[in-house]
Amino acid sequence: MTDTAANPDTTAPEPTYDTQVGNGGELHQTARDGGDVLTTQQGVPVADDQNTLKVGERGPHLLDDFHFREKIFHFDHERIPERVVHARGYGAHGTFTLNESLEDVTVAKVLTEVGVDTPMFVRFSTVAGNKGSADLARDVRGFAAKFYTPEGNWDIVGNNIPVFFIQDAIKFPDLIHAAKQEPDRGFPQAQTAHDNFWDFISLTPESMHMIMWIMSDRTIPRGFRFIEGFGVHTFRLINAEGKGTYVKFHFKPKLGLQSVLWNEAVKVNGADPDFHRRDLWNAIDQGDFPEWDLGVQLFDDDFADSFQFDVLDSTKLIPEEQIPVRIIGSFKLDRLVDNFFAETEQVAFCTQNVVPGIGFTNDPLLQGRNFSYLDTQLKRLGGPNFTHIPVNAPKIPVKNYQQDGHMAMRNPKGRVNYEPNSWGGPRESPTRGYRHFAAQETGRTAKVRSSTFADHYSQARQFFISQAEIEKKHIGDALTFELSKVIRVDIRETMVGHLRNIDEDLAKTVATGLGLTSMPPAAKAAVETRQDLPASDALSIVKNAKGSFEGRKLGILVTDGASAKTVNALVAAVKAAGAVHEIVAPKVGGAKLDDGAMLPADQKVDGGPSILYDAVAVVVSADGAKMLSKDKTAKDFVNDAFGHCKFIGYSAEAKPFLAKAGIVDEDMDDGVIALDDGSAEAFVKTCGQLRLWDRELDVDLDAD
Ligand code: HDE
């Protein structure tokens, strides 16, 4: 523990704590390894953990059995309320390192002390689904980061999308009610493809920009390692003179952005509902620590006044072409949790957790959030002492006179528990303490929406026209799919009416996909003139592709008699590219290659469908090809990979099998690659393109 936050203005002794019980330090450990004697919660050794205490062998239980009663009582209370949103999530510990100081604009040590490591905890999540829902729901991903700074905890509770559905926090319960399961039937789970969601959206034009984002591939990411994070709101940095500078926070993944196809997402949810958490776990477990850059967009009042939109409006972003993102540091996730419940489930993020030098603005969404997060933890974690839970406790001493309450884990000693006092306890410090930005506010109180928030379509269109053609197609497909699940035709029509204000071609595509017989009228806009904004390439995933296979996974399907040389060359090339591979075989015991060596498999073909891989290779013997040709799952392996526009490498012997799986000679495109001698490296390099998008035009009816 460091003591950097010690109060310089007082010579008072620090209150002392019993170090055995928390004090923001180590988790009170319960050892589960070693061969010690089992005990009750009271530490009493247990003699029999298999049978309850009974009268005779077949008789009634006795209340005397305190061990049984304690065990069942504790089990009955294992669950805490899940988060009302972002219930399903996965977290890990990490370290943030600052490379560039922002000392001209902030006094926050975490943003000024270059080279200093700040411990972090990051939790990724989906929004709508319950705790047990599948990872690849089409949904926004939460990206919540807790920085344990030397001046207390700072949380950025962000998403992987830089804008939000609504402009005022008072609409949040309605939005979430509409998105989650419908109240009478309790379904659909973890999806927005239903009437209530689209009804609310169709009546909420401010959500249209966000709708473009959630119908894009951003909401079906390949994994948490491949998403961006955004603080969304405009925050404020405050320097030593008390001057404020507006800031928007960005996290950019070093591995680049990547998403899957919808048809793939649906299948991943069946094959591996834990796909995203497993991916993060595996990467960190294998020492392949995912990294993100932290960037800031900084601007002043002059920019805010001249910007086409209100910087307090969370349904708008500031294009990177207008204010570039300045990268100031990076973080890596390098430690898995010891216990999912204690850390990932109990971590409590609060937008109000800021440190000196970082402050809020009047964004009405942010102001509402500052109330909600503290309030929700009280319910979820059972009392006001959730800050005593190690994952939530700052890593510096906590000194105040708050006391007692449910599950108080700190043991402050001594007589004084009030302030001011004459006992020399901790006191406030005007110089070191948190200073709120001295904003000048005027105006009448009113329940009102600013007229500067009224343009709902211009940035929605800007996002759409900034996408690559294939991304535009996916947005059209997603809207058509979601609205096809909406039963009320009038809701479908109202939505198409909104799309007409965004892009007429997109509206037509969706109307045609839905089979509407005539075009509904365009929705009436609060601001009639849509601004003609230029495309922003930074908003596209495809236009910013890294072209690297690093961090990705190749699935290699093998059978007995497969060429050891080819398999070994592939494995070496994958490793050299910083990627990983899995061997898939008809039997999980493995396959005997043509050099006589037994190669163990990671997956039996039924359990290792190609949707789990970024690219596949089929290296089989002639007999193996014949055998696989009779197997539906093996044929799906290559057929799906082809349909999902993945790169497919194949040994000469595999060709008849590919044909049986539906990839005949005329389908062989640049993405179906013969693995000749010495071609493994080139194949893996090509896989770095991740998908051959041109193929989608041949494999998807909606492409016409
Ligand atoms: Fe949240 N949100 N939110 N939200 N949010 C919660 O807090 C809320 C919003 C976000 O991994 C809850 O601890 C309101 C925007 C993340 O633990 C709750 C409003 C953004 C997480 C809550 C918003 C987010 C939450 C539920 C509208 C992106 C998960 C459990 C004003 C910038 C954090 C909890 C984790 C969680 C309220 C809107 C991100 C109820 C009222 C905008 C990543 O307090």
Residues whose N, C-alpha, C, O or C-beta is under 5 A from the ligand:
A	BS01	HDE	R83 V84 V85 H86 G89 R123 S125 G142 F143 A144 V157 G158 N159 F164 A169 F172 F230 G231 V232 V347 F349 L365 G368 R369 S372 Y373 T376
